[in-house]
Amino acid sequence: MALSSRGLFALVLLVGVAGTGISVRLVNVAGYSTLGSLIWFLGYGTTIFLLWYGWLREMDITGQNDPDDIADATETSETERTDS
């Protein structure tokens, strides 16, 4: 049974968040708060890194940087409205 990319993303997120949270809680209840802090840092940090590296790193989340492109887009949309 192979997981899709979405399924693997959900699994990493679930195990990373729930697994880390449960582990931290159990260790803190046992009286090892310093170890709980270390588990918290490593667990959530690793989860964030894996999600970024596996899925988010390749996303292009930049906007328009050239003011001329914005002006051209505005002129085009105004022309389209008047033509209709």
The first five atom37 places (N, CA, C, CB, O) and aatype in JSON, in Angstrom:
{
  "aatype": [12, 0, 10, 15, 15, 1, 7, 10, 13, 0, 10, 19, 10, 10, 19, 7, 19, 0, 7, 16, 7, 9, 15, 19, 1, 10, 19, 2, 19, 0, 7, 18, 15, 16, 10, 7, 15, 10, 9, 17, 13, 10, 7, 18, 7, 16, 16, 9, 13, 10, 10, 17, 18, 7, 17, 10, 1, 6, 12, 3, 9, 16, 7, 5, 2, 3, 14, 3, 3, 9, 0, 3, 0, 16, 6, 16, 15, 6, 16, 6, 1, 16, 3, 15],
  "atom_mask": [
    [1, 1, 1, 1, 1],
    [1, 1, 1, 1, 1],
    [1, 1, 1, 1, 1],
    [1, 1, 1, 1, 1],
    [1, 1, 1, 1, 1],
    [1, 1, 1, 1, 1],
    [1, 1, 1, 0, 1],
    [1, 1, 1, 1, 1],
    [1, 1, 1, 1, 1],
    [1, 1, 1, 1, 1],
    [1, 1, 1, 1, 1],
    [1, 1, 1, 1, 1],
    [1, 1, 1, 1, 1],
    [1, 1, 1, 1, 1],
    [1, 1, 1, 1, 1],
    [1, 1, 1, 0, 1],
    [1, 1, 1, 1, 1],
    [1, 1, 1, 1, 1],
    [1, 1, 1, 0, 1],
    [1, 1, 1, 1, 1],
    [1, 1, 1, 0, 1],
    [1, 1, 1, 1, 1],
    [1, 1, 1, 1, 1],
    [1, 1, 1, 1, 1],
    [1, 1, 1, 1, 1],
    [1, 1, 1, 1, 1],
    [1, 1, 1, 1, 1],
    [1, 1, 1, 1, 1],
    [1, 1, 1, 1, 1],
    [1, 1, 1, 1, 1],
    [1, 1, 1, 0, 1],
    [1, 1, 1, 1, 1],
    [1, 1, 1, 1, 1],
    [1, 1, 1, 1, 1],
    [1, 1, 1, 1, 1],
    [1, 1, 1, 0, 1],
    [1, 1, 1, 1, 1],
    [1, 1, 1, 1, 1],
    [1, 1, 1, 1, 1],
    [1, 1, 1, 1, 1],
    [1, 1, 1, 1, 1],
    [1, 1, 1, 1, 1],
    [1, 1, 1, 0, 1],
    [1, 1, 1, 1, 1],
    [1, 1, 1, 0, 1],
    [1, 1, 1, 1, 1],
    [1, 1, 1, 1, 1],
    [1, 1, 1, 1, 1],
    [1, 1, 1, 1, 1],
    [1, 1, 1, 1, 1],
    [1, 1, 1, 1, 1],
    [1, 1, 1, 1, 1],
    [1, 1, 1, 1, 1],
    [1, 1, 1, 0, 1],
    [1, 1, 1, 1, 1],
    [1, 1, 1, 1, 1],
    [1, 1, 1, 1, 1],
    [1, 1, 1, 1, 1],
    [1, 1, 1, 1, 1],
    [1, 1, 1, 1, 1],
    [1, 1, 1, 1, 1],
    [1, 1, 1, 1, 1],
    [1, 1, 1, 0, 1],
    [1, 1, 1, 1, 1],
    [1, 1, 1, 1, 1],
    [1, 1, 1, 1, 1],
    [1, 1, 1, 1, 1],
    [1, 1, 1, 1, 1],
    [1, 1, 1, 1, 1],
    [1, 1, 1, 1, 1],
    [1, 1, 1, 1, 1],
    [1, 1, 1, 1, 1],
    [1, 1, 1, 1, 1],
    [1, 1, 1, 1, 1],
    [1, 1, 1, 1, 1],
    [1, 1, 1, 1, 1],
    [1, 1, 1, 1, 1],
    [1, 1, 1, 1, 1],
    [1, 1, 1, 1, 1],
    [1, 1, 1, 1, 1],
    [1, 1, 1, 1, 1],
    [1, 1, 1, 1, 1],
    [1, 1, 1, 1, 1],
    [1, 1, 1, 1, 1]
  ],
  "atom_positions": [
    [[0.85, -1.18, 0.0], [0.0, 0.0, 0.0], [0.89, 1.24, 0.0], [-0.97, 0.0, 1.23], [1.61, 1.49, 0.97]],
    [[0.85, 2.0, -1.06], [1.66, 3.21, -1.18], [0.78, 4.42, -0.88], [2.29, 3.33, -2.59], [-0.38, 4.49, -1.3]],
    [[1.35, 5.35, -0.15], [0.62, 6.58, 0.17], [0.86, 7.62, -0.92], [1.06, 7.14, 1.54], [1.95, 7.71, -1.48]],
    [[-0.18, 8.39, -1.21], [-0.02, 9.51, -2.12], [0.74, 10.62, -1.4], [-1.4, 10.01, -2.65], [0.97, 10.55, -0.2]],
    [[1.11, 11.62, -2.14], [1.82, 12.74, -1.54], [0.97, 13.42, -0.47], [2.22, 13.76, -2.63], [1.47, 13.82, 0.58]],
    [[-0.33, 13.54, -0.75], [-1.24, 14.14, 0.24], [-1.36, 13.29, 1.5], [-2.63, 14.34, -0.37], [-1.37, 13.8, 2.61]],
    [[-1.45, 11.99, 1.29], [-1.55, 11.06, 2.42], [-0.3, 11.1, 3.28], [0.0, 0.0, 0.0], [-0.39, 11.07, 4.51]],
    [[0.86, 11.16, 2.65], [2.11, 11.23, 3.39], [2.22, 12.56, 4.13], [3.3, 11.05, 2.44], [2.69, 12.59, 5.27]],
    [[1.79, 13.64, 3.5], [1.77, 14.95, 4.16], [0.92, 14.9, 5.42], [1.23, 16.03, 3.19], [1.33, 15.36, 6.48]],
    [[-0.28, 14.32, 5.3], [-1.18, 14.22, 6.44], [-0.6, 13.33, 7.53], [-2.54, 13.67, 6.0], [-0.73, 13.64, 8.72]],
    [[0.04, 12.24, 7.15], [0.65, 11.34, 8.12], [1.79, 12.03, 8.88], [1.17, 10.08, 7.43], [1.87, 11.92, 10.1]],
    [[2.66, 12.73, 8.16], [3.76, 13.46, 8.81], [3.2, 14.51, 9.76], [4.68, 14.12, 7.75], [3.69, 14.67, 10.87]],
    [[2.17, 15.22, 9.32], [1.56, 16.24, 10.16], [0.92, 15.63, 11.4], [0.51, 17.02, 9.36], [1.1, 16.14, 12.51]],
    [[0.18, 14.55, 11.23], [-0.49, 13.91, 12.36], [0.5, 13.33, 13.36], [-1.42, 12.81, 11.85], [0.4, 13.58, 14.56]],
    [[1.45, 12.57, 12.87], [2.43, 11.95, 13.77], [3.3, 13.03, 14.41], [3.32, 10.93, 13.0], [3.61, 12.96, 15.6]],
    [[3.68, 14.03, 13.63], [4.52, 15.09, 14.17], [3.85, 15.91, 15.25], [0.0, 0.0, 0.0], [4.47, 16.23, 16.26]],
    [[2.6, 16.24, 15.06], [1.88, 17.07, 16.04], [1.36, 16.22, 17.19], [0.72, 17.82, 15.37], [1.65, 16.49, 18.36]],
    [[0.58, 15.19, 16.86], [-0.02, 14.37, 17.92], [1.05, 13.55, 18.66], [-1.08, 13.43, 17.33], [1.03, 13.48, 19.89]],
    [[1.96, 12.95, 17.92], [2.99, 12.15, 18.56], [3.88, 12.97, 19.48], [0.0, 0.0, 0.0], [4.2, 12.54, 20.59]],
    [[4.26, 14.14, 19.03], [5.08, 15.02, 19.86], [4.3, 15.48, 21.08], [5.56, 16.22, 19.06], [4.83, 15.48, 22.19]],
    [[3.07, 15.87, 20.89], [2.26, 16.34, 22.01], [2.04, 15.29, 23.07], [0.0, 0.0, 0.0], [2.15, 15.56, 24.27]],
    [[1.72, 14.09, 22.64], [1.5, 12.99, 23.59], [2.79, 12.65, 24.32], [0.95, 11.75, 22.87], [2.79, 12.44, 25.53]],
    [[3.89, 12.6, 23.58], [5.19, 12.29, 24.2], [5.58, 13.34, 25.24], [6.28, 12.19, 23.13], [6.02, 13.0, 26.34]],
    [[5.41, 14.58, 24.89], [5.75, 15.67, 25.83], [4.89, 15.58, 27.07], [5.57, 17.06, 25.16], [5.4, 15.72, 28.19]],
    [[3.62, 15.34, 26.91], [2.72, 15.23, 28.06], [3.13, 14.09, 28.98], [1.28, 15.03, 27.59], [3.2, 14.27, 30.2]],
    [[3.4, 12.92, 28.42], [3.77, 11.77, 29.24], [5.08, 11.99, 29.98], [3.88, 10.53, 28.36], [5.2, 11.63, 31.15]],
    [[6.06, 12.58, 29.33], [7.35, 12.84, 29.97], [7.21, 13.9, 31.06], [8.39, 13.29, 28.92], [7.81, 13.78, 32.12]],
    [[6.41, 14.93, 30.8], [6.2, 15.97, 31.81], [5.47, 15.43, 33.04], [5.41, 17.14, 31.21], [5.8, 15.79, 34.17]],
    [[4.48, 14.57, 32.84], [3.75, 13.98, 33.96], [4.68, 13.1, 34.79], [2.55, 13.16, 33.45], [4.53, 13.01, 36.01]],
    [[5.65, 12.46, 34.14], [6.61, 11.62, 34.85], [7.64, 12.45, 35.63], [7.33, 10.7, 33.87], [8.44, 11.9, 36.39]],
    [[7.61, 13.77, 35.43], [8.49, 14.65, 36.19], [9.78, 15.06, 35.49], [0.0, 0.0, 0.0], [10.68, 15.61, 36.13]],
    [[9.87, 14.82, 34.22], [11.08, 15.18, 33.46], [10.78, 16.35, 32.52], [11.61, 13.96, 32.66], [10.73, 16.18, 31.3]],
    [[10.58, 17.53, 33.1], [10.17, 18.67, 32.28], [11.27, 19.13, 31.32], [9.77, 19.83, 33.18], [10.96, 19.61, 30.23]],
    [[12.53, 18.98, 31.71], [13.61, 19.37, 30.79], [13.63, 18.46, 29.57], [14.98, 19.33, 31.51], [13.8, 18.93, 28.44]],
    [[13.46, 17.17, 29.8], [13.39, 16.22, 28.68], [12.15, 16.52, 27.82], [13.35, 14.76, 29.2], [12.2, 16.41, 26.6]],
    [[11.05, 16.9, 28.47], [9.84, 17.27, 27.73], [10.08, 18.46, 26.82], [0.0, 0.0, 0.0], [9.59, 18.5, 25.69]],
    [[10.83, 19.43, 27.31], [11.15, 20.6, 26.49], [12.02, 20.21, 25.3], [11.88, 21.67, 27.33], [11.82, 20.73, 24.2]],
    [[12.96, 19.31, 25.51], [13.81, 18.85, 24.42], [13.0, 18.08, 23.38], [14.95, 17.97, 24.97], [13.17, 18.27, 22.18]],
    [[12.1, 17.21, 23.85], [11.24, 16.47, 22.92], [10.34, 17.43, 22.15], [10.38, 15.44, 23.69], [10.12, 17.25, 20.95]],
    [[9.82, 18.44, 22.83], [8.96, 19.43, 22.17], [9.73, 20.13, 21.04], [8.44, 20.48, 23.19], [9.25, 20.23, 19.91]],
    [[10.92, 20.6, 21.37], [11.73, 21.32, 20.39], [12.09, 20.43, 19.2], [13.01, 21.85, 21.04], [11.92, 20.83, 18.05]],
    [[12.58, 19.22, 19.47], [12.98, 18.32, 18.4], [11.79, 17.8, 17.6], [13.76, 17.15, 18.97], [11.85, 17.7, 16.37]],
    [[10.7, 17.48, 18.28], [9.53, 16.92, 17.6], [8.87, 17.92, 16.67], [0.0, 0.0, 0.0], [8.67, 17.63, 15.48]],
    [[8.54, 19.08, 17.19], [7.88, 20.08, 16.35], [8.84, 20.67, 15.33], [7.3, 21.2, 17.21], [8.45, 20.96, 14.2]],
    [[10.1, 20.84, 15.72], [11.1, 21.35, 14.77], [11.3, 20.41, 13.6], [0.0, 0.0, 0.0], [11.37, 20.85, 12.45]],
    [[11.4, 19.13, 13.89], [11.56, 18.14, 12.82], [10.33, 18.09, 11.93], [11.83, 16.75, 13.42], [10.45, 17.96, 10.71]],
    [[9.15, 18.19, 12.53], [7.92, 18.18, 11.74], [7.87, 19.37, 10.79], [6.68, 18.19, 12.66], [7.56, 19.21, 9.61]],
    [[8.18, 20.54, 11.29], [8.18, 21.74, 10.45], [9.2, 21.61, 9.33], [8.47, 22.99, 11.29], [8.92, 21.94, 8.18]],
    [[10.4, 21.11, 9.68], [11.43, 20.95, 8.65], [10.98, 19.96, 7.58], [12.74, 20.48, 9.29], [11.15, 20.23, 6.39]],
    [[10.43, 18.81, 7.98], [10.0, 17.81, 7.01], [8.89, 18.33, 6.09], [9.53, 16.56, 7.72], [8.9, 18.07, 4.89]],
    [[7.94, 19.06, 6.66], [6.86, 19.62, 5.85], [7.4, 20.66, 4.87], [5.78, 20.24, 6.74], [6.99, 20.71, 3.71]],
    [[8.31, 21.48, 5.35], [8.9, 22.5, 4.47], [9.72, 21.82, 3.37], [9.79, 23.48, 5.28], [9.56, 22.13, 2.19]],
    [[10.59, 20.89, 3.75], [11.49, 20.26, 2.79], [10.73, 19.41, 1.78], [12.51, 19.41, 3.52], [11.07, 19.39, 0.6]],
    [[9.72, 18.7, 2.23], [9.0, 17.78, 1.35], [7.96, 18.42, 0.45], [0.0, 0.0, 0.0], [7.75, 17.96, -0.67]],
    [[7.31, 19.49, 0.93], [6.18, 20.02, 0.18], [6.23, 21.53, -0.03], [4.91, 19.66, 0.87], [5.92, 22.0, -1.12]],
    [[6.6, 22.29, 0.95], [6.46, 23.74, 0.86], [7.64, 24.43, 0.18], [6.28, 24.31, 2.23], [7.48, 25.53, -0.34]],
    [[8.8, 23.81, 0.18], [10.01, 24.42, -0.36], [9.86, 24.75, -1.83], [11.2, 23.51, -0.15], [10.39, 25.77, -2.29]],
    [[9.17, 23.93, -2.58], [9.08, 24.11, -4.02], [7.96, 25.04, -4.46], [8.9, 22.78, -4.67], [7.8, 25.31, -5.65]],
    [[7.18, 25.54, -3.51], [6.08, 26.43, -3.87], [6.62, 27.81, -4.26], [5.08, 26.56, -2.7], [7.52, 28.33, -3.61]],
    [[6.05, 28.37, -5.3], [6.41, 29.72, -5.72], [5.37, 30.67, -5.12], [6.48, 29.85, -7.29], [4.25, 30.77, -5.63]],
    [[5.74, 31.35, -4.05], [4.78, 32.21, -3.36], [5.13, 33.69, -3.49], [4.7, 31.82, -1.87], [4.88, 34.49, -2.59]],
    [[5.73, 34.03, -4.62], [6.07, 35.43, -4.87], [4.93, 36.1, -5.61], [7.39, 35.55, -5.67], [4.17, 35.44, -6.33]],
    [[4.81, 37.38, -5.44], [3.79, 38.14, -6.13], [4.4, 38.91, -7.27], [0.0, 0.0, 0.0], [5.55, 38.67, -7.66]],
    [[3.64, 39.83, -7.82], [4.15, 40.67, -8.89], [5.09, 41.71, -8.29], [3.0, 41.34, -9.67], [4.75, 42.39, -7.33]],
    [[6.28, 41.82, -8.87], [7.26, 42.76, -8.38], [7.44, 43.96, -9.3], [8.58, 42.08, -8.18], [7.92, 45.01, -8.87]],
    [[7.06, 43.8, -10.54], [7.28, 44.86, -11.52], [6.05, 45.77, -11.58], [7.59, 44.26, -12.92], [4.97, 45.31, -11.94]],
    [[6.2, 47.06, -11.24], [5.05, 47.98, -11.28], [4.44, 48.09, -12.67], [5.47, 49.35, -10.8], [3.24, 48.33, -12.79]],
    [[5.25, 47.91, -13.74], [4.71, 47.98, -15.1], [3.74, 46.83, -15.36], [5.84, 47.95, -16.13], [2.74, 47.02, -16.05]],
    [[4.03, 45.64, -14.82], [3.12, 44.5, -14.98], [1.78, 44.8, -14.33], [3.74, 43.23, -14.37], [0.73, 44.45, -14.87]],
    [[1.81, 45.43, -13.17], [0.57, 45.76, -12.46], [-0.23, 46.78, -13.26], [0.87, 46.31, -11.04], [-1.45, 46.66, -13.38]],
    [[0.44, 47.79, -13.81], [-0.24, 48.81, -14.6], [-0.83, 48.2, -15.87], [0.72, 49.95, -14.97], [-1.95, 48.53, -16.24]],
    [[-0.08, 47.3, -16.53], [-0.59, 46.64, -17.74], [-1.82, 45.8, -17.43], [0.5, 45.76, -18.36], [-2.77, 45.79, -18.2]],
    [[-1.8, 45.1, -16.31], [-2.94, 44.26, -15.93], [-4.16, 45.12, -15.65], [-2.59, 43.41, -14.69], [-5.28, 44.74, -16.01]],
    [[-3.96, 46.27, -15.02], [-5.07, 47.17, -14.72], [-5.66, 47.74, -16.0], [-4.61, 48.31, -13.8], [-6.88, 47.8, -16.15]],
    [[-4.82, 48.15, -16.93], [-5.3, 48.69, -18.21], [-6.06, 47.63, -18.99], [-4.14, 49.23, -19.04], [-7.08, 47.94, -19.6]],
    [[-5.58, 46.41, -19.0], [-6.23, 45.33, -19.72], [-7.61, 45.05, -19.15], [-5.37, 44.06, -19.68], [-8.57, 44.88, -19.9]],
    [[-7.73, 45.01, -17.83], [-9.03, 44.71, -17.24], [-10.01, 45.85, -17.47], [-8.88, 44.44, -15.75], [-11.2, 45.6, -17.63]],
    [[-9.54, 47.1, -17.48], [-10.44, 48.24, -17.75], [-10.89, 48.21, -19.2], [-9.75, 49.58, -17.43], [-12.04, 48.52, -19.48]],
    [[-10.01, 47.85, -20.13], [-10.36, 47.75, -21.54], [-11.38, 46.64, -21.75], [-9.11, 47.49, -22.39], [-12.32, 46.81, -22.53]],
    [[-11.21, 45.53, -21.08], [-12.16, 44.42, -21.22], [-13.54, 44.81, -20.71], [-11.65, 43.19, -20.46], [-14.55, 44.38, -21.28]],
    [[-13.6, 45.61, -19.65], [-14.91, 46.03, -19.12], [-15.62, 46.98, -20.08], [-14.74, 46.71, -17.76], [-16.84, 46.9, -20.23]],
    [[-14.88, 47.87, -20.73], [-15.54, 48.83, -21.61], [-15.94, 48.2, -22.94], [-14.63, 50.01, -21.86], [-16.87, 48.67, -23.59]],
    [[-15.23, 47.13, -23.35], [-15.56, 46.45, -24.59], [-16.84, 45.61, -24.48], [-14.41, 45.57, -25.01], [-17.5, 45.38, -25.49]],
    [[-17.19, 45.17, -23.31], [-18.33, 44.29, -23.13], [-19.63, 44.99, -23.28], [-18.28, 43.65, -21.81], [-20.69, 44.37, -23.15]]
  ]
}
